[in-house]
């Protein structure tokens, strides 16, 4: 009769093989090859005064404001080749602004709102860049769909004439 491995020895063997998959308490996950990487290319505020570079804009009241951000991204391949670019529109606002609007209009709806407690260009920019960086995709459409959860893509509502026939 052949010796069966004891359960403790089997457990240690399995644990040793699994532990090689984890690095610094993070699971090791191999990403598929060929992923496209979105990168923030530019950020502009679109307001009544025209376009202002995001880093230069400061609202009069940092605790109650709403402003339209135009986010431009570049989509790079693993080899560093540009595969595409896109613009996304995001309304950055505070809960105080939303409450003021609701008191006056009793109704507010929209897509692409980013709520912040107060205006801080550094915090907003770093959060947007981190989000965009994690929107990798297998193709340009994947990337646009993922970034599109943050804001409205420039061609989101475009109706193709050939689809209407």
N, C-alpha and C positions, 0 to 999 in steps of 0.2 A: 504494500500500500504506500502510495506516494505521500510525502509530507505536505500538508496544506499550510500555506502561509498564515501566521496568526494575524488577527484583525489589527493589532497595533502596528505590526510591521507593514501591512498593506496600507494603513492610513498614512504612515510616515512616507512611504513611497509616493502615494498620490499627492500628498501635501508638498513634497519636494518638487514634483513635476509641475504643479500648479503655481507654486511660488515664483517660478521663473517668468511667469506671465505678468507679474506685478512689479512695478518700479515705483518706489517711494509712495506706496499706498494708492497708486492710481492704476487702474486696469490697463494692460497693454492691448490696444486695439489697432490692428493694422488697417490703415485707410486704403481704399482701392486706388490703383494708379490712375493718373490722368485727371485728378480733380482740378477744377478751376478755382482760383483764389480771388475773391473780390477784395479790393483795396479802396479806401476812401481817397478820392483824387482832389476834391474841393468841396467846400461848404459855404453857401452864400445865404444871407438873409434877404428875402424879397419883401420890402415894406413900401410904404407910401413915398419914401425918399429914393426909391430905386433899389439897386442891389448893393449890399454892403458885405464885405468879407466877414465871415462868422466871428473871427477873432477880434474884430474891431467893433462889433455891435454890443451895446449895453442898453437894456430897456430903462425907462425912467423909473419904473417901480419894479424891483426884482422879485417881489412877492406876489404880484398880480399882473400878468401880462400874457399875451399870445402873439406869436410871431411865426411866419412861414419860412421854413428852412428848405433850401434846394440842395440836396445831397447828390454829388456826382461820384460815381464809382467806376473803377477800371477793373476789368476781369482778366486776370493773367493765367496763363498755363503754367504747369510745373517748370517748364523750360524758360519761363520769363517772357514769353510772347504775349502780346496783348490780343485777347480773343474778343473783346467787346467793351462797351461802356454803356452806362445808363444813368438817368436822372430820376431821383425820387423826391417827392414833396412830402414834408413832414410839418405838422403844426405843433410847435412846442408851446406848452402853456402850463399855468399853475392851476391847482384846484380852486384858488380864490377867484381867478378870472372866470372859470367855468360857473361858479356859484353866482357871480355878478351877472353873467350872461343869462343864466336861467331865471334869475329874479326879473330881469327886464323882458326876456322873450319867451319864457316858459317852455322852451324847446331848444335842443341842441343835438345835432347828430353829425357824424362824419367818420372818415377813415383816415388813418395816418396821424393820430394824435399821440404825442409823447408828453406825458404828465411829469412835471418836476415840482418839487416843493418851493424852489426859488431859482433864480437865474444864476448859473455858474457855468461860464463857457468851457472851462477846463473839464468839469465833471461831465457835462453833456457831451462834449466832443470825445472824451475817452470812452464813455459808455457806447456811443454810436460806433466808434472805430472798433471796439471789442466785439460788438454784435455783428458788424459787417464781416469782420475777420472769420467768424464762425459760420458764415453762410456759404461754405464751399459746396460745389456741385459738380456733377458729371458733365454738365453742358451749360451753356449760357442761360437757357430757360430755367434750369434748376436754381442757379444762383439768383436770377431775377425774382423767381417765386419766393425764395427764402428772404431776400432783402425786402421784398414787397410786403412782408408782414409788418415791417417797421414803418413804411410809408408808401404812398401811392406812386407807382411806376409811371413814367411819362407817357407810355403807350397803353396803359391799363384799360382805358375805355375806348380805344380806337376800334372802330368797326371796319372790317375789311369788306370792300365792295364785292369781291368775288363770293363771299359767304352769304351775301344778301340775295343772290340769284337763285 
